[in-house]
Amino acid sequence: MFIGQPWYEYLDESMKDLVDMAYYIYDREAMRSEELHDYSFVVFPMAKAFEGYLKKYLHDIGLISTKEMMSKHLRIGSSLNPDLPKIFRREGWLVDDLTRFCQRSTEAAHHKLADLLWNTWVKCRNRLFHYYPEHIEFISLSEAWNRLNMVKDAMAACMDCRTNIFRQGEKIDK
């Protein structure tokens, strides 16, 4: 489905399987006549692939070490949260680093990569995976489609930024 697209080719095989599964589930549900109350489950494989993608991407651009990438303790949500109180910001908080990294890009749209990744993470993972009594998120099939594509677009933006930076021959200094 996405063969030849840089963001998709960057994925390892298990991540590609998750992306393909998400779109397969969407297609399957779109053909069914029965309508469900919530289609969050359609987005789950894509959100899982996104987490793996972000770990790989952050490692490859030099913002996290191999040890951090492989760690069960790395929390992508905390790393990307621009509103994380300063007291909780440790070495793993990457908002400023991502902002500096992509501001080297000549593409104005990539100046906000950190915000894009955070908003995608919140909308396409956290709000779907977690249960908050005051904020229960049920999504329609069309909203599931939008969120699948939101994740896809965020991964594409990462690749565009990375390509522009490396094309300029710049090093990534943390």
N, C-alpha and C positions, 0 to 999 in steps of 0.2 A: 504494500500500500504506500509506504513512504520511502521505498528504496531509491537511493540517490540523493535524498535530502540530507544535508550535512548533520543536522541534529540527530537524525535517525541512525546514520552511519556511525556516529560517535558512540552510540549505545553498545554495551556488550550484549551477547546473545540472550541472556536472561532478561535484561531490560527490554530488548526488542520483543521477546515473547509476551511480556506484560503489556506493552503498548498494543501489540496486535490483539491480545486477548480483550483489552478494554474496548477497542473498536469492534471486535467480533460480538461482544456482549451487547454493545449498543445496537448493532445491526440486527441481532437476534431479537432484541426487545422491540425494536421498531416494527418488525414484521408480525409481532403477536397482536392479537385483537384485544387481549385483556390489558387493562390499564392498572398499574400498581400505584400505591400511595407514595412511594419513595424510590428513586432510582440512584441513590448514592452508591450502591454496589457496582454500578457501571463504571464509576470513576475510580474505585479502589485500586485496580491494577495499574492504572495510569499514575496515580498518586505514589504508589510504591516504586514504580519506575523512575518517577521524578526525584524521589529521595535518593535512589542509587545514582541517578544522573548527577545530582548536585554534589554528592560526595566525590564522584569521579572528577567532575569539572573543577571543583574547588581545589582538589589535589593537583590536577594537571596545570592549573594556572599559578600554583605555588602558594595558595593561601592556607592549605592544611597539609600536614605531613602524612606520609604513608601510615604511620602509627595511628594518627587521628582518624584517617579515612577508614581504617580497619576496626577501629574501636567501637565497642557497643555503647560507649558513653558519649559519643558525639551527638549533640542534639541540634539538628538543622534549624528547628524553629527558634531556639535560643540564639543561634548564630546569626540568624537573619532578622531578628526582631528589633526594629529601630527604636521601640519604646521600652526596651529592657532597662530597668533601673541600673544606674551606673554601678551600684554595689554588686550586681550579678554579672557585670561584663568582665569577662576574663579574657585570656588569650584567644578563646574560641569565638568571640564576638567579631563578626566579619563585616558589619554594615559599612564602616568607614573604609575598610580595605577594598571592598567591592566597588564602592563609589569612586574611590581614587583609581582603581584599575580601569573601569569603563570610561571614566572621564578622559582617559588618554585616547579614546576612540574618536574618530572624526565624525561619527554619526551622533547627532544630537539626541536621538531617541534612546541611545544607550546610556546616557548620563544618569538615567533613573533605573538602571538594572537592579540595584539592591531593592528598590521599592517594588519593582515588578515581581521579583522573586518572592519577596515577603507577601505581597498581596495574593499571588498565586498559591503560595503555601497555605495561607490562612483560608482562602476560599475553597480550594480544591483538596485540601487534606484535613486541616484542623477542624473546620466546621462540619465536615462530613464524618470524620472518624470519632470525634468526641461528643459526648452527650452533655449538654449544658441545660439544666432545668429551665432557665430563663430564655434560652435561645435554641429551640429545637429546629434543626434545619432539614426539611424534607424538600427534595428537588424533583422536578418533572423530568421526563425523558429529554425534552428539548434543552433544559438547563444542564442536564448531564452532558449533552453534546457540546454545549458552550464551554463547560469546564474541561472536557477532554481537549478541546482546541485551545483553551487558555494555557494549559500545561504545555501543549505542543508549541505554542507561540513563545512561551517563556524559554523553553529549551532552544528554540531557534534564535532568540535574541541573545542568549549566552554565546552561541556559536558565532553569531555575527560580530559580537564584541571581541571575542577571542581572536577571530580571524583578522579583524582590523588592527588589533594591538600587535599581533605577531607579524603582520604585513609591514608594520612600521619598524619592526626589529627591536622593539623595546623589551627590556627585562622587567619582570615582575618583582618589585621590592616590597616586602611586607613591612 
